[in-house]
């Protein structure tokens, strides 16, 4: 009998759905069938059942956070079973030990993390039985059956386990040492919070802080443009003055002089240049491209995109989501006509058929066996589903994936871009730009609400003359760089800080050396949010003071370097391909961890946090403070405790007491010290920098009749807080 171990309960259910089966406690019993003549057991992990041991598991004294104990470098890493998942581990272990089980089928997600999760469980059980690997890219019944018929050998995917194991241990080493040393040193500077740092999260944060500084340091400068309206042979059009391909003038008087010079002067068509540009249909989706597109189109966070597409995958209607490839194999391309024929029956897609191209089998832009890595691109499977049967978010995600495949069967989009140059009085040059769609092509399928409008030039000929009908100056201001969206941040991570806003990344970069992997980038961004290093407002990513403090402390050292972290990722990939030594990588990471600690200690005396609100960093939302008492409720005499985002009365469920104090009022963080003073004495210390609209003001907070008011220094002007 064989034992199948899946990564999650719902995946186990899907794997067994085509067989006669009986549900048991923590596993499924599969009845004998063609694929499993003696039947099988199918059990599951619940994500990560195991975890790397805490520092005190190696040495008890490591439990204490102390600089003298750093760096923490275990001789050999150990895994343990997570306490909350111990019951399921015991079920799996009992099945592994069952003498009737003669072979194990590893059915975790077909990727590095899946490899680690299942192999760790088997290793901790102490069982050594023959192991086979189920490796599939979709959960359709046909794919599942084919996968069970063509199981891989243990050795075929073992290097992926070494890669994932090395990644986990490297993250433990760097994260544990960097987090402790910076937390302890920053505490000496008055910041009582945990500063988590890591091999991938910190360089990602550094990119965000860098952009924040560029915005803060940007000085807006005024400029003027000169706009003329020409009349040539009864045709009117506008043009913008230019010199040396620059249209902006930084001196207002100079702009006015140019405008005055051009008034009612003779105008001549100097040149008309037309350039035709062709745009190929976009590549198929990998996860990063899908996350970036979903964020741009629907403002989905990267995590939400991954969660929704994972749901579609588990329903068997799209392929494996954590793919880094934009290509498919010929075998997949051969299924496209049948998939597209089914899609053509749905109302949403009827207008897109018949397709200009019935097959892309020989199109190397999409079909390339050599460029399919562990998985092919994210595509709809042959198990085509009526979009109306999906929930709203699933519909949107399925539609994006379906339209990418349809667009691949369309022709290129073609535009003509024209530049008309008009010469005034033989001296001043004005340009007028226009564009015209020549062939809609794939834009019929995608960008339906984002089509480029034609801006046609007047029908004039080179050498024609007329005059300046009107001329005016237009004032503008230079704009700071824009903050990244979450989708752009995914692209930044993939390209190690080299931002490229297009779908051709795979062609631009021969070998992607990014931060994290397709599977982990969304989690890194979520982690930065959870740890209060970044905030996302209206899809714009802002660095918090806490994030700025950490990056200021780390400076230009290796821990904040996107390029260096990208090289580590590349080395890890080489371990997965069997081309690099895991042992050598770990030795280098140990040396790096020691250097991170030494650098932090050396440079801490020179840290300067001028301009940052370091007094507000008081571990406001950490697991160490939640539930801790800060004072007595002034309404019911209950205890007021830390509830994460605010302080609230513990009698809420007892007597419906609704007394709360927000941790942030008009842009200011309210410290624990001030909350305690407010509850005990009725007022806080003077708090500087409240912001309402464009105005800022200083005030104390006063607690009166259960309500919090602003108390100004004169003591006369009061108003309730929002």
C-alpha positions, 0 to 999 in steps of 0.5 A: 500500500502507498501513502500519499502526503499532500500539503493541504487538506483541500489538495488531498481531497482533490487528489482523491476525488476521482477514486472511491474513498472513505474519509477518516480522522486526518486522512483519506482511505482510497479503495483499490483501483487501477492506479492503486491496486492495493489501495492507498492512504492520503493524508496532509500537512497543514502548511508548515507542520515543522519549524526551525527550533528557537535559539534556546533549543541550542543553548539555554542562555540564547533565550536572553536577548543580549549583545554579548551572546551574538552572533547566534550560530548553531553547529547544526540546524534542528527542526521541531513540530509546531505545537498547534499542529502536533495532532496532525503530525502524529497521524502522519507519523502513525501512517508512515510507520504502518507496516502495510505502507511500503512506499511514500508519495510526496504530493506537496506543491510542486515547488521548493517550499512544498519539497521542504514541508513534506520531506521535513515531516518524513525526516522528523518521523524517522521513517525511511521508506522508498519515496516517489514524487508527484509533480503536476502543474494543474489539479484537473483529473487528467493531470492528477491521473497522469502525474500518478502514472509518471511519478518522479524518483526521490533523487529528481527533486532532492536538490530543491529540498537542499535549496529550500532548507538552505534558504530557511537556515540562511533566513534564520541566521541573518534574521535572528542575528540582525533583528536582535542586534538592531533591536538592542542597539536601537533600544539604547537610543530610546526606541522600545520596539522589536526591529525585525530584519532579514535577508530579503525583507530589509533590502526590499524596505531599503528600496521603499525608504530610498524612494521616500527620501527622494520624495522628501528631498525633492524641491519643486521648481517652476517652469513655463511652456510656450503654446502657440496656435497656428493657422495654415491654409484655414487649418488651426492646430497647436504646437509647443516651443522647443529648443534642443528637444527641451520644451520647458523654460525655467525663467518666466521673463524669458518665456514671456519674451519668446511668446512676445517674439512669436506673436502674429509672426510668419509660420512654416511647416519645417518637417513632418516625421512619421514613425510606425510602432508595432506592439506584440501581444503580451507574454503569458502570466507568471506570478509576478506579472499577474500580481503587478497586473491585478494591482494596476487593474483592480488594486489587489495586493500581491497577497490577495492575488496569490490567495485568489489564484491559489483558490482557482488552482485548487478548483482545477481551473488554472495551472500552478500559480507560483510559476516564474515562467511565461512559456508553455510546452508544446503539450500544453499548447496543443490543448489551447484550441480545445480550451479556447473553443469552450471559452468562446461559448461564454457571453463574456468572450463571444465578441473576441471569436473567431480568433485571428490565429487558430494556434500558437504551437509554433510561436516561440514567444509563448511555446519554448520547452527550454524556458519552462522551468519547474512550471509553465505559465499561469493559464486556464486549464482544460477544465474550463469554467463559466466565470459567472459561477465564480465569486467576484474576485475569482471572476476578475482573476480568471478573466485576466488569465483567460484574456492573456491566452486569447490575446496571444492568438491575436495580431500585433497592435500597430500605431503611427506616431507623428511629429510636426515641426513648425518654424516661426519667423525662421527661428523659433521651433514648435512641435506638435505630436500625434498618433493614429491606430493603424491596427487594433490587434490584441488591444481588442482583448486587453485594455478595453478601458485603456485604449489610446485615443487617436490624436490626428495631426492636421492635413498639412504639407512640408513647406506650407506657410501661415501665421501665429494666430495666438500664443500663450505661456503655461506655468507648471511645476516639476513633480517629485518621483511617485511612490511605488504601488504594491504591484510595482514593488513586486516588479522591483523585487523581481529585478532587484531594484531595477524598475522596468514598467513593462511585460518584457522582463523575461527578455530584458533580463537574461537571468533574473536575480531578484529579491525572494522568489515568486512564492515569497514576494507577496509574503515579504510585502505583507510582513513589512506591513504587519511589522509597521515598516510600511503603510499602503494608502490608496495603493501607494506604499509609504515608509513609516518612521520605524522603517526609516529608522531601521534603514538609517541604522543599517546604512549602506551595509550589505544587509540593505543591498538589493544587488547582494541579496539578489546574488544570494538568491541566484546562489540558492537557485544554483543549489536547486539546480545541483550546481552549487554547494549548500554547505559552502553557502551556509558557511558564507552565511554564517560569516555574513551574520557575524559581520552584520553584528560587528558592523552594527556594533561598530557604527551604532555610536554614529547613528543620527535620526534627526527629523525622525519621530523616534519617540513614537516608536514604543512597540505600539503593536507588538505581541509583547504589549497586547493585553497589557494593562495601562490604567483604569477605565474612567467610565466603569473602572474596568482595566484599560489594556493594549488591544493592538491598534488602540487601548480599550476597556476589558469590560466591553463584553461584560457591560458593553463599555465602549471606552477606547483611546486611539494610538494615532490621533491626527497623524500623531502616535500617542505613546503608552506613557502619555496614555498612562498619564491621561488615565491617571492624571486626566491630561497628557504631556504637550504633544507637538505636531498634530495635523489637520488639513494643511495646519499643524498644532501643539496640544495636550490631550484631556480626558473629561466625562469619558471623552478626549479633548484637545487642551491648548497651552492657554487652557481655554480653547478646547475641542473634542478629538475626532 
